[in-house]
Amino acid sequence: MYELGAAFSDVEVDAGTNVLIEGPPMSGKRALGFRILEAGARNGEGSIFVTTKDNADRVAEDFAELAGDIDPTVGIVDCVTKQQGMGSTTESELVRYASSPVDLTGIGIELSELLRALYQKRGLTRNRILLHSLSTLLMYSDLQTVFRFLHVFTGRVQSADALGVFVIDSSAHDEQTVSTLKQLFDGIVTVREDDGGDFEGRLMGVDGGTDWRSL
């Protein structure tokens, strides 16, 4: 079982579960995803980030700042740096580069390599994977292509007994697009602004779901 971080500390989900975080821009969706992975890192689990918005250095720095006193094992698939032509793209055991967010085949290959490295070389059988963000993928590829990619990706999470966390900017897409992608996920976390201008979230689909709660 995996628990879902401080905001949903009363929730546990089975290994192989895939969760989608949906909400408007600037609502803390990325931070929520980071906190879910940080909770696992504190228990000695591996953390894998597939990033389509920030480069590997930025992701590593932000996660290290959040993790604070622990030294997490972090793998990153960077889909940004090669496309922008900025910064080093020297690969290492735990930092891999896809050519761009449109290179869905490459992203899948690099994810598999990271999972293999964490298992075979680090002995980690429990890993959490964050893909931020599906909205970027949808900017470069059509819905059908992204759906097929995610069908394989979520299947890989299941076969690895990992926890998959995916982020989407719900306001950037029509309702049909978001509804179509939701079919691939076991649980949905919806984030919205409350009456006081803060953000709250609700989990649906796994472990009985939750009521709205402050994030």
C-alpha positions in Angstrom: 0.0 0.0 0.0 1.0 3.6 -0.6 -0.2 6.6 1.4 -0.7 9.9 -0.4 1.2 12.4 1.6 0.2 14.9 4.3 -2.9 16.3 2.5 -4.4 12.8 2.2 -2.6 11.1 5.1 -5.7 9.0 5.9 -5.7 7.4 2.4 -3.8 4.3 1.3 -3.9 2.9 -2.2 -2.7 -0.4 -3.7 0.6 -0.8 -5.4 0.1 -0.2 -9.1 -2.4 2.7 -8.6 -2.4 5.7 -11.0 -3.8 9.0 -9.7 -4.6 12.1 -11.8 -4.4 15.6 -10.2 -6.6 18.1 -12.1 -7.2 21.8 -11.4 -6.7 25.3 -12.7 -3.3 27.0 -13.2 -1.3 28.2 -10.1 -3.4 26.0 -7.8 -0.5 24.0 -6.3 -1.0 20.8 -8.4 2.8 20.4 -8.9 3.5 21.0 -5.3 0.9 18.4 -4.3 2.5 15.9 -6.6 5.9 16.7 -5.1 4.6 16.2 -1.6 3.2 12.8 -2.5 6.6 11.7 -3.8 8.3 13.3 -0.8 6.2 11.2 1.6 7.5 8.0 -0.1 11.1 9.3 -0.1 10.9 9.6 3.7 10.1 5.9 3.8 13.0 5.0 1.6 11.1 4.7 -1.7 12.4 5.8 -5.0 11.2 9.0 -6.7 10.9 9.4 -10.5 10.0 12.7 -12.2 9.0 12.9 -15.8 9.1 16.6 -16.4 7.8 18.4 -19.5 7.9 21.9 -18.0 11.1 22.3 -15.9 14.6 21.0 -16.6 16.2 18.3 -14.5 18.3 20.7 -12.4 15.2 22.7 -11.4 13.3 19.6 -10.5 16.2 18.2 -8.4 16.7 21.4 -6.6 13.0 21.9 -5.8 12.6 18.3 -4.5 15.8 18.5 -2.5 14.5 21.7 -0.8 11.2 20.0 0.0 12.9 16.8 1.2 15.1 18.8 3.6 16.9 16.5 6.0 16.6 13.3 3.9 18.7 12.3 0.9 16.2 10.8 -1.6 16.9 8.6 -4.5 15.7 10.6 -7.5 15.4 9.7 -11.1 14.5 12.3 -13.7 13.3 12.1 -17.3 13.9 15.6 -18.7 11.8 16.4 -21.8 12.7 20.1 -21.8 16.5 20.7 -22.1 17.2 19.1 -25.4 14.3 20.8 -27.0 15.3 24.2 -25.7 19.0 23.7 -26.5 19.9 25.1 -23.1 22.1 23.5 -20.5 24.0 20.2 -20.3 22.3 17.0 -21.5 24.9 14.6 -20.2 23.0 11.5 -19.1 23.8 9.7 -15.9 22.3 6.6 -14.2 19.4 8.5 -12.8 19.1 11.5 -15.1 17.8 10.8 -18.6 16.8 13.1 -21.5 14.0 12.8 -24.1 14.4 14.9 -27.2 11.1 16.8 -26.5 7.6 16.4 -25.1 6.5 15.0 -28.5 9.0 12.1 -28.2 6.6 9.9 -26.4 8.4 6.7 -27.4 11.6 8.1 -26.0 9.9 9.1 -22.7 8.6 5.6 -22.2 12.1 4.1 -22.9 13.8 6.4 -20.5 11.2 5.7 -17.8 11.8 1.9 -18.2 15.6 2.5 -17.9 15.1 4.4 -14.6 12.8 1.8 -13.1 15.4 -0.8 -14.1 18.2 1.2 -12.5 16.4 1.8 -9.3 15.5 -1.9 -9.0 18.7 -3.6 -10.2 21.3 -1.1 -8.9 19.6 0.5 -6.0 17.5 -2.4 -4.8 14.3 -0.3 -4.7 11.1 -2.3 -5.2 8.8 0.6 -4.2 8.8 3.7 -6.4 6.6 6.7 -7.0 6.4 8.4 -10.4 5.3 11.9 -11.2 4.5 13.1 -14.7 4.2 16.9 -14.9 2.4 17.8 -17.0 -0.1 16.1 -19.3 -1.1 19.5 -20.6 2.3 19.9 -22.2 2.0 16.6 -24.0 -1.4 17.6 -25.3 0.1 20.8 -26.8 2.3 18.7 -29.0 0.3 15.6 -29.8 -3.4 14.8 -30.4 -5.6 13.2 -27.8 -5.6 9.8 -29.3 -1.8 9.7 -29.4 -1.5 10.9 -25.8 -4.2 8.4 -24.7 -2.2 5.5 -26.2 1.0 6.7 -24.6 -0.7 7.0 -21.2 -2.3 3.6 -21.6 1.2 2.1 -21.8 2.6 4.4 -19.2 0.0 3.6 -16.6 0.4 -0.1 -17.4 4.1 0.2 -16.7 3.3 1.7 -13.3 1.0 -1.2 -12.6 3.5 -3.9 -13.6 6.2 -2.2 -11.5 3.9 -2.1 -8.4 4.7 1.6 -8.3 2.5 4.6 -7.6 1.8 6.9 -10.6 0.9 10.6 -10.1 -0.1 12.7 -13.1 -0.9 16.4 -13.4 -3.2 18.2 -15.8 -4.4 21.8 -16.1 -8.1 21.1 -16.5 -8.9 24.6 -17.7 -6.6 24.3 -20.7 -8.6 21.5 -22.3 -12.2 20.9 -23.2 -14.3 18.7 -20.9 -14.4 15.8 -23.3 -10.5 15.6 -23.5 -10.2 15.5 -19.7 -13.0 13.0 -19.3 -11.4 10.7 -21.9 -8.0 10.7 -20.1 -9.7 10.2 -16.7 -10.7 6.7 -17.9 -7.0 5.6 -17.5 -6.7 6.5 -13.8 -7.8 4.7 -10.7 -8.2 7.9 -8.6 -8.8 11.6 -9.4 -7.7 14.5 -7.2 -9.6 17.6 -8.1 -8.2 20.9 -6.9 -10.3 24.1 -6.7 -10.2 27.5 -5.1 -12.3 27.9 -2.0 -14.3 30.9 -0.9 -11.4 32.3 1.0 -9.0 32.3 -2.0 -7.1 29.3 -0.8 -7.1 25.9 -2.5 -8.8 22.7 -1.5 -8.7 19.2 -2.9 -10.9 16.1 -3.0 -10.0 12.5 -3.9 -12.4 10.3 -5.8 -12.2 6.7 -7.0 -9.8 5.0 -4.5 -10.1 4.0 -0.8 -13.6 5.4 -0.6 -12.6 8.9 -1.6 -12.5 11.9 0.6 -14.4 15.1 1.3 -13.0 18.5 0.3 -10.0 19.5 2.4 -7.5 22.3 2.6 -4.3 21.9 0.8 
